[in-house]
């Protein structure tokens, strides 16, 4: 399921890094790195869609309709999870990397915060994230990891709500190492 990694306790919340397959996580919500149209794509989005099956396609359509036909970059919406072990999928829309001058950092942090807010609004206790925007959206890995860790730690420090467990599920050692460095850097600064 997942190889254990690092963890940090932030108030009532445990923030973990694990090496594993996000589609196999037993949590209240898996976060999907989505696009604004919630159209199934490649990368983690494709893996989640394939594992969740046809039911998730229908759930995506309903979530998109409820969002007015488009989910803005930096936002998130919730749906059912189809055949996944998770109860829900939170579709968070991160930015495509365009050199760093287009507010990408703020939008990426907003996507993580939006997913956490959706989880709290739905009284969820456990959530897991992929490295949003660090794959096919081209965001540089080290910067993506820093933005992810900072946004999550800031949000749970401000208001953890119902959350008790936030896990970053990373699919290879390179991603794990980048997130470990980001977690270390964040811990050193606080």
C-alpha positions in Angstrom: 0.0 0.0 0.0 2.6 2.6 1.1 6.1 2.6 2.3 6.3 4.7 5.5 8.3 7.9 5.4 8.5 11.0 7.6 5.8 12.6 9.7 5.3 15.8 11.6 2.7 16.5 14.3 1.0 19.8 14.0 -1.5 20.3 16.8 -4.1 17.5 16.4 -2.9 16.7 12.8 -0.3 14.3 11.7 1.3 15.3 8.4 3.0 12.3 6.7 5.1 11.6 3.6 4.8 8.1 2.2 6.1 6.4 -0.9 3.2 4.6 -2.6 0.2 4.4 -4.9 -2.4 7.1 -4.2 -5.2 5.0 -5.6 -4.7 2.4 -2.8 -4.9 4.8 0.1 -7.6 4.1 2.7 -8.6 7.7 3.6 -11.6 9.8 3.7 -10.5 11.7 0.5 -7.9 11.3 -2.2 -6.9 14.6 -3.8 -6.8 14.4 -7.6 -4.5 16.8 -9.6 -7.3 17.9 -11.9 -7.8 20.3 -14.8 -10.4 23.1 -14.8 -12.8 21.0 -16.9 -12.4 17.9 -14.7 -11.6 16.0 -17.9 -9.7 12.8 -17.2 -6.1 13.2 -18.2 -2.8 11.6 -17.8 -0.5 11.3 -14.7 -2.1 10.9 -11.3 -5.5 12.0 -12.7 -5.4 9.1 -15.2 -4.4 6.7 -12.5 -7.2 7.7 -10.2 -9.7 7.6 -13.0 -8.6 4.1 -14.1 -8.7 2.8 -10.5 -12.1 4.4 -9.7 -13.9 3.3 -12.8 -17.0 4.6 -14.6 -18.6 5.8 -11.5 -16.0 8.5 -11.1 -16.7 9.8 -14.6 -20.3 10.4 -13.6 -19.3 12.0 -10.3 -16.9 14.3 -12.1 -19.7 15.4 -14.4 -22.0 16.2 -11.4 -19.2 18.1 -9.6 -18.4 20.1 -12.7 -22.1 21.0 -13.2 -22.3 22.1 -9.5 -19.2 24.3 -10.0 -20.8 26.1 -13.0 -19.1 24.2 -15.7 -15.5 25.1 -14.8 -13.3 24.7 -11.7 -10.9 27.7 -11.5 -7.2 27.2 -11.0 -6.5 27.3 -7.3 -9.9 25.8 -6.4 -11.2 22.4 -5.5 -14.5 20.4 -5.6 -15.5 17.1 -4.1 -17.1 14.0 -5.6 -17.6 10.4 -4.8 -14.7 8.0 -5.3 -16.1 5.3 -7.5 -14.3 2.0 -6.8 -11.4 3.6 -4.8 -10.9 2.6 -1.1 -11.3 6.3 -0.3 -14.8 7.8 0.4 -14.3 10.9 -1.8 -12.1 12.4 -4.4 -11.3 16.1 -4.0 -10.4 17.5 -7.5 -7.8 20.3 -6.9 -6.8 22.4 -9.9 -3.2 23.4 -9.8 -1.4 25.8 -12.2 0.5 24.9 -15.3 4.1 26.1 -15.0 4.8 29.0 -17.3 8.1 30.3 -15.9 7.1 31.5 -12.5 6.0 35.0 -13.4 2.3 34.2 -13.6 1.5 33.8 -9.9 2.0 30.0 -10.1 3.2 29.7 -6.5 0.1 31.5 -5.1 -2.2 29.4 -7.3 -0.5 26.2 -6.3 -0.7 27.0 -2.6 -4.4 28.0 -3.1 -5.1 24.6 -4.7 -3.8 22.8 -1.6 -5.6 25.1 0.8 -8.9 24.8 -1.2 -8.7 21.0 -1.0 -8.1 21.1 2.8 -11.0 23.6 3.2 -13.3 21.2 1.2 -12.2 18.4 3.4 -13.0 20.4 6.6 -16.4 21.6 5.2 -17.3 17.9 4.7 -16.0 16.9 8.2 -13.4 14.6 6.8 -10.6 13.4 9.0 -8.0 12.0 6.6 -6.8 13.2 3.2 -4.0 12.4 0.9 -2.3 14.5 -1.8 -0.2 13.8 -4.8 2.4 16.4 -5.8 -0.1 18.7 -7.6 1.3 20.4 -10.8 4.7 18.7 -10.5 4.0 16.1 -13.2 2.5 16.9 -16.6 1.8 20.5 -15.6 5.6 21.0 -15.5 6.0 22.7 -12.1 9.6 22.4 -10.9 9.6 19.6 -8.3 11.6 21.4 -5.5 9.4 24.5 -5.7 6.2 22.4 -5.9 7.2 20.5 -2.8 8.0 23.7 -0.9 4.6 25.3 -1.9 2.7 22.1 -1.0 4.3 21.7 2.4 4.0 25.4 3.3 0.4 25.6 2.3 -0.6 22.4 4.1 1.3 23.3 7.3 0.0 26.9 7.3 -3.6 25.8 6.7 -3.7 23.1 9.5 -2.0 25.5 11.9 -4.6 28.1 11.2 -7.6 25.8 11.5 -7.3 22.0 11.5 -11.1 21.6 11.8 -12.0 17.9 11.6 -8.7 16.9 10.0 -6.5 14.5 11.9 -4.3 13.1 9.1 -2.8 14.7 6.0 -0.6 12.5 3.8 1.5 13.3 0.8 1.6 10.1 -1.3 4.7 10.3 -3.5 5.3 7.8 -6.3 9.1 7.7 -6.5 12.2 8.4 -4.5 13.0 11.6 -6.3 9.6 13.1 -5.3 10.0 11.7 -1.8 13.4 13.3 -1.3 12.1 16.7 -2.5 9.2 16.6 -0.1 11.5 15.5 2.8 13.7 18.5 2.1 10.6 20.8 2.0 9.4 19.3 5.3 12.8 19.8 6.9 13.1 23.4 5.6 9.6 24.2 6.8 10.3 22.7 10.3 13.6 24.6 10.6 11.8 28.0 9.9 9.0 27.6 12.4 
